[in-house]
């Protein structure tokens, strides 16, 4: 295991029912192949040594006795210090009772975990051959003469990671053995399975694996019998799943007529962090009172870090990777925003909203959400007052888009230039208008907020905030300027997601000129437009040139808040996620900027207006993120510097 990851494989070998020598040779070949890929742990299917479909041949002394030599052969090829921990399935006769077993091997047999729940319905009549696991752990003498634990109350400790085991049907029960194993400390579950294929079963099983990995906050390695098993009554498609904390991180193509496998790095550190911050998990562990598990030390695998992370790291962790999930996620987020705003409007008996419309992404999303909320409540859209407030840096492009969007959506509009008022303010405080410093910029932001608040008073309404989660993380907001509102509808939405939500409206909700305007807004560079434009009228002040790419900052934000990872670990993830897009020094630079700003700007987050939480990461000071405004960033910056 390297830097908190355990590399695991779910392997589907070539099988010939009852040909143990053939099966073991296939297993050994896959062990050798996966060892070359630095696998720490390999899980083979249920009854992989004999084949699952041997039926009444399992009562044959010839077949049963052949298992011993098979185990010794597998022990022999896993004796090296860099050998993985291997789980194979085989029938074992213990105390004159035949069991369906998972055998843990690394140089020698380490433990045997029998199947707990034996199916006896439809196509499965396993009780004809197998007995259910005994209630208490027994001892079993392995072919090499060693005495090992035999029972379900067994965990394997390998590379300082505790591993639990269950077999096929065990997962389908109301309380799978993996639940108790997780409560006893297992962060990885191995499932040796032989699940035949039926119409609709694949998706159900896939969801079952993912949900169990999420419920138990564990890694789940599932290997099921494939091509080569008897097709007398059943057909096996060979499933190799690896799930991690509620996500499928690796799976194989089905219906292959050759050996195959899935391999991935399970994030052990993230699992531990998830358990640590989820009080209900520890409460469940205490109430369950799981005890009596025998821990078997399997040692530590010696190997060399190949520098490659075998799991896809989404460079946009707030944005689903697939288009179908993205559409579903966008609609869900919008509904959360709309529901929150509707409740606030109903409670305050408010039928008037005031929104500053800049022609940028954030105010566009806030306006779109407001329109949908008014439609949902049956309110007249004219109750939404969109205010465009051109200033020193406003360009024709953003101004025209703001006006076009408001007109297309049918809301009330106002245009108030802030230039005269800000110039008067500069004269009052003695500021040189040619000095484009923080005073120059923030005076404009506060003037706009004052206008919005005063119009809200005129209309008996409220100001709808437009600032997003990324800006809150970086403190990229003027204190008591755009930082303040009566309800911050975008407070839980990061910048990378704001762009996708706006594009979703363009692609799925609106049409005509409104769609054209939205697409142009999506393509407009992000800017506060507080500095005068270029001589040709284009935007001069680009936010991402000043604070860095939002896709990097959102990435840093996600892994800092969601898992509490160190800068070193986040940096490695970023190097993987943004490989070929950003150089090492660029990532390091902006990560340093992120942590410096994140700590220094907490005072702005300590007094945020209300706003709906939409994802697992949020910065509300009332629940999701509580941090002293004067906390030191020294430890984080020192680690960034050492990268």
N, C-alpha and C positions, 0 to 999 in steps of 0.2 A: 504494500500500500504506500502511495506517495502523496504527500501533502493533503491527506484527508480523503483520498479516493481509493476504493477497492475495485480492482478490475475483475469483472465476472463474465462468465460465458455460459450460455444455455446451448448445449450441443445435442444434435440429432444424428447419431451414427447410423451406418448401414447395418440393418438387422436381418437375421435369418432365424425364424422361430426354431428353438431347440438346438441350434448350432452354436454352442457356447464358445467354441474355439474361434469361429468366424466373428462372433459378436465382440469378443474381447480384443481381437486383433483390430477391429474397427474402432473400438473405444481407445485403445492405446495409440492408434494413429492420430486420433483427434486430440488426445492429450499432448502428444508431441507437437502437433501443429499449433495448438493454442498456447503451449508453453513458449513457443517462439514469438508469440504476440504478447508475452508478459502477463498472461492471465493469472490472477491470484487464486481464483476459484472456478471450477467447472462443474456444472450440473448436467447429468445425463438423465434420460427418461426412466420412468417406472419400468422395472423388470428389464432394463437394458442389457443385462448380462445374458439372460435366457431368451429374451423376447417376451412381450406381454401376452401374445395370443397362443400360448402353448396349451391352454385349456387343461384337460385331464392329465396331460403329460407332466403337470406339476406334481402329480402324485407318484411319479416315477422316481425310484431310488437312483437310477442312472443320471437323470437330469439334475436332481438335487445334489448328488455327490460331486458333480462336475463343477459346481459353483466354487468349491474350495480352491481348486487349482486356478480358477479364473481370478479369484481375489488375490492370490499370491502373485500372479503375473502383473496385475495392476499395481500391487505394492512395490514390486521390483522396479517399475519404470517411474515411480514417484518418490524415490528415495533421496534424490539430490536436494541440496539446500534451496535451490531455486524452483523446486517443483511446486505446482499448485495443489490446493486442497481439492479433492475430487469426490463427488457423490455419484455412486452408481446404484442401480436398482437390481435386487436379486431375491429369490425365495430362500429363506433360511429355516431350518428345523431346530427349534429351541424348546427344550423340555417336552419333547414329543408333540410339539404343536408347530404347524407351518404358518409362517408370517410373511407378509409382503413388506420388504425392508428397503430402506435407504442405508447404504454403507458408506461411511466417511473414511477416506483413505488418503494418507500422505506418508509414504514409506512403509507404513504398516496400518492395520485397521485401527481407527481411533474410537469409533462409536458406531452403534447400529440403532436406527430409529425406525420402528415398525409403523405401518399404516394404522391409524386410529379407527377410521370409519370405513366399514366394508360395505359397498353397495350390493344390493340384492334385488334389483328391479330392472325392467325393460331388457336392454341388451346386456346388462351387467349382472352376473350371478357369481360374484367373487366369493361369497360365503361358502360356495362349494369347495373352495381351496384354502381360503385364508381365515385366520382368526384375528380378531381385533387386538390391538396392542394392550398389554397388561396395564393395570392401573398404576403399578409401581415399577420403577426401574429394576431390571434384573442384571445379571452379569452373563457375558457370553465369551466363551473361549474361541478366539479367532484361529484360523488355520496356521498362523505363525506361532501359536502358543500363548499369545498375550491375552489377558482378560480385560474386556472392555465393557462399558455401559451398554445396556440393551433396554431401550425404552424411550418414550416420548418426552420425558422430563430431562432432556439433555440439550445442552447448548455447546457449540464448538467455538472456542476462542482462537481466532487466527489473525495474525497481524493486529492484535489488540481489538479486533472486531468480533462481536458475539453473533453467531449464526444459528438460526433455528431451522428445523426441517419439518415439512409435512408432505403428504403424498396424495396427489390427485383429488379424490373425493373429499378429503379433509377440508379443502378450500370451500366446497359447496355447502357446508353445514352451517347452521345458525351461528355457532361459535367455533370457528376454525381453531385448531391447535396453534396456529401462528399468532393468534391474538394473545394467548397466554405466554407464548415464547417471547413476544414483543414486550409484554408486561414484565417478564423476567430479565429483560435487558437485550434481547436480540435486535440488532439494527438491520440485519439481512436475513431473509427467509428463502430457503431453497425448496422448490416444489418439483418432485420427480413425478411425472404424470404420464398417463396413457389415455388421452381423451379423444374418442372417435369423433368424426365430423358428421354433423347433422345440419339441416337447414336452419339458419339463424343462430346456431350455437357459437360460432366463432366470435361474433361481436359481443355476445353476452359474456363469454368467457374472458375476452380481452378487457371488457369493462370491469369484470369481477377482480381480475388481477390488479388493475389500476386502482380500483377503490380500496382493495385490501392494503396496497402499498400506501395509499393516502390515509386510511383509517389508522393503521398501525405506525405511520410515519417511519417507514422502513424501505429498504430495497427489496425487491421481490424478483427472484430468478426462476423462471418457469420453463421446463423442458418437457415436451410431450412426444410420444411415439410417432414415428413417421413411416415413410415408404419402406417396405420390406416386411412389415407385419402382415400376418395372414389377412386376406380379404374375404374369408369364408362368409362372415356375417357383417363385419365392420370394416370401415376404411379410415385410415389415420393420415392426417395432412401434415404432421410434423410442425408443431408450433414451438417457437423459441422466443419467449417474451422476457424482457428485462424492464421492470418498472421501478420508479424511484419517487417516493413522496407524492404519489398521486399523479405521476406523469409516465407515459410510456416512452422510454428513452432508446429502446432498440427492439426490433422485431424482424423476423425473417420472411421471405416469400414462401407461400404455401405450395403444396403439391409438387415438391421437388423429388426427383428420382435419384438423388444422390445425397451423401452426407452434407449437413449444413449446420450453421451455428449463428448465434447473435452474440456480440461481445460489446461491453460498454463499461464505463467507469461510474460506479455508484458513489454519490457524494455523501460519505459518512459524516463529515463535519456538518453539512447542512441538515442532515437528519437529526443529529444530536442537538443542533441549535433549535430546530423546530420543536423538538420534544421539550427543550428547556423553557421556551417562552410560551408553551401551551399548557396552562395550569390544569385544564381538564384532563390532559394526558396523565400528568402525575397524580391527579386526584383519582383517576380510574385505576391506576396502578396500585394506589393505596387501598382503595375499596375492594379491588379484586383479590388482593392478598395472595398473589401468586408466590409460591415458595417451593422449595424442594428440588429445584433444578440442579442437575450435576453439570459442572463446567469442565469441559475437556480442553486442555491446552494443546493446540496444534502447532505451536511455535510461530516463527516469523519467516516469511519467504524472503530469501535474499535475491535481489535482482537489481537491475539497472533501470533507472527512469529513462524512458525513451523520449521524453519531452513532449509526447503527444497525448492529448486528452481525448479519450474515446467516448465522447458524448457531445452532441450538438449544443453549443451555447448560443442561445438566441441573442443577437446583438440588440434587439429591441424587446427586452423582457416584459414590457407592458403591453406589447402588441402580439397577438396570436400569429403563429407562422403560416397557418393555412387560410386561404381566402374564405372558406365556408365558416370556419370558426371566427374569423375576423368580423364577418357580417353579423353573426350571432352576438358576438361580444359588443360590437358597436351599438346594436339595438338595446342590449341589456344596460349598458352604461348610460345611454341617453334616457332610458326609462327611469333609471335611478335618479339622474339629475332632474328630470321632469317631475317625478313623484315628490322629491324633496322641495322643489320650488312650489309646486301646487299646495303642499301642506302649509308652507309658510304664508302663501297668499291667502289661503282660506282662513288660517288662524288669525291673521292680522286684518281680515276683511279688506284686503287691498286689491284694487282693480287697476292700479297704475304702476308701471315699472319704468325706471329711467336707466338707460344703458348708454355708455359712451362707445360709439362705433368708430373704430380707427381704420377699418379696411384690412386689419390683421387677423390672424387665426383665432386668438383668444376671444376677442369681442364678437367675432362672427359666430363662434360656437355658442357663446352665451345668448346671442340673439336668436339663434335657431332653436335652442332649448326653451327660451322664453315664449317663442311663438307656439311651439308644440304644447307648452303648459297652458297657455291661454286657450288654445283650441280644445284641449282636454277639459278645461273648466267651463267652456262655453262662453268665455269672455271675448269682447271685441278686441281684435288686434290693435286697434287704434289706441288702446290703453297702454300700449308699449311705446314709449317715447325714445326713439333713437336719436342721439345727439352726436353730431360730428363737429369736432373742435380743432380746425386746422391751426397749426402753429408754425414755428420757424423752420421745422424740418419736414413738414407734410409735403408729400409728392402728389402729383396729379393722379398717379396710378392708384394709390391707396385711397385718396379722397373720392375719386370717381367710383371705385369699387364699393366704398362705404355707402354712398348715396344710391347706387344702383341696387345694392342688396336690400336696403331699407324699403325702397320703392317696390321692388319685386315681392317682398314679403307683406306689403300692405300695412306697415306700422306708421305711426306718427313720426315726423322728422323735424329736427331743428338743426341749424348750422350756426355756430357761434365761434368766431375767431378769438383765440386767446391772446393774440399778438398785442392789441392795445392794452389789455389789463396787465399782461406780464411786463411790458415796457414801463407802464406806470409803477408797477411793483419794483422793478429794478431801480427806477429813479428814487422811489421812497427809501429803499435800503442802501442806495449808493453802490449799485453793482454795474460794472461796465458791460454793456450788451455784447461787446466784441469778445469778451472772455467766456469761452464755452466750457466752463467747469461744472462741478456738481451742482452749484447754486443755479447756474443757467438751466440745467436740465431739470432739477427737482422743482424749481419754481413753476415750470410748465405743467408738470404732473399734478402738483397741488392745486394749481388754478383750475385744471380740468375737473378734479375731484370736487372742488368748491362749487363749480357750476352745476355739476350733477346733483349734489346734495341740495342745493338751493332750488333747483327745478323740481326735485322730489318733494320738497316742502310746498312748493306752489301747487303741485298736482295732488297732494295728499297721498303720495306713493312712496316707493323705496328704490334705492339705488342697487342695481344688480352688479355684483363684482365680476370681473372678467379674468383676473389673475389665475395662473395655473400652478400645479404642484411643483413643476421644475423651477419656476420663478421663486416659489416659496423656499425651496431647498437652497437656492443660490443667493437668496436675498435680493433678487433682481427686481426690486419694486421700491418705489419712493415711500418712505415711512409717512403714514397719514396722507399719502397721495393715492396712487392706484392700489396701494396696499389695503385701503379701507373701503368698505361698502356695508350694506345692510344684510346681504346674503351673497356668499361667494360660490357661485354655482360650479365653477371649474376647479375648486380647491383640491379635489382629489384626482384630477386628470393631468398626467404629465404631458409635456410639450409634444413628444413623439406620438402620443395617442391623440392629442388635439388635432393634429394634421390628418390622421386617419379618420377620425370622427367627422371632420368637415368634408373630407372626400366621400365618406359614406353618404352624407346628405346629398352631395352632388350626383353620386352614381345611383342611389336607390330611392331618394325621396322627392327631389325637385326636378324640374326640367326647364327648358327654354333659357331665357336670359338669366334667371336665377342660377341655373346650373353653370352657365358660362362664367358668371361672376365668381361663384364659389371655386371653380377650378383655377381661375386666375389668382385668387387669394391664396390658395394652396401653393401656388408656384412663386408667390412673392417672397423675397428675402425677409427674414424676421428682423424687425427693427422697431425701437421705440420712437424713431423719427423726431428726436429732440435736437439734433444738430442740422443746420441747413444742408440741403441736398447738393449734389454735384452740379456743376455748371450746366450739364445737359438735362438736369431735372431728375436724375436717378438717385436712389437711396444711397447716402454716404455712410450712415451709421448702421452697421450690421451687427446685431447682437452676438452672433456666434463668432465673429472676429474678436470680440471683446472678452466674452466669458468662456468661449469654447463651444464645440459642437454639442448640441442638446442630446444627440444620441449617445455620446460618451457620458455626459452628466446623468442622464436618466439611467444608464447602465450602472454607474457608480452608486447612485441613489438607491436603486433596487437592492443591490447586494449589501449595502451598508445597513439599510433599515430592515429588510426582510430576513436576513440571516446574521447580521452583525459580523460579517467577515472582516478580516484584516486587510489593509491596503495591499499587502503582498499577494494575498489570495485573490482579491478582486482584480489585481493587475494580471495575474496569470489567466484568469477567465477572460479578461478583456483582450489579451493577446490572442487567445483562441478565437473569440467571437469576431474580432475586427482584423483578423489576419489578411494582409494584402490591402487593407484600407487605410490603416494608420500605422506609422512607424512607432517603434518602442518608445523613443524619446517624446513623441507627441502625446502618447497615452499617459506617460509618466507626468509630463508637464500639466496636462489638464486635470489629472487626478489630484495633483498637489493643489491646484486652484480650487477644485471641488471641496476638499477637506478644509482648506483655509476659509473659504466663504461659508461653508456649511456651519462651522462653529461660530464664526464671527457674526453671522446674521440671525442667530437664534432669537434675539430680542424682538425681531419683527414677527416671528412665528408665535411668540408668547402671547400676542394680543390679536389673534386673527378673528375675523367675523365668522359666523356659522357657515357651514357648507357641507354638502353631502360627501360621504366616503363612498368611493366606487370600487376600490381594489384593496389588496392586502397591505399596500403601502400608503400611508397617509401621514400628514404632519400636524393634525389638529392638536393643540395643546391641551384639549379637554379629555383626550383619551388615548390617541395613537402615539404621540411623541412628546414626552416630557423630559426636558433637558434644561439645565441652568444656563442662563444667557451668558454667564462668564466662565463656562467650562473651557479648559485648555485643550488646544488641538496639538500640543507638542508631541505626544506619542504617535499620533497618526502622521504628522508631517515628517517626523524623524524616520518612520518606516518608508514613507514615500521617497525621501531623499536617499535611502539605502538601496532602493531598487536597482 
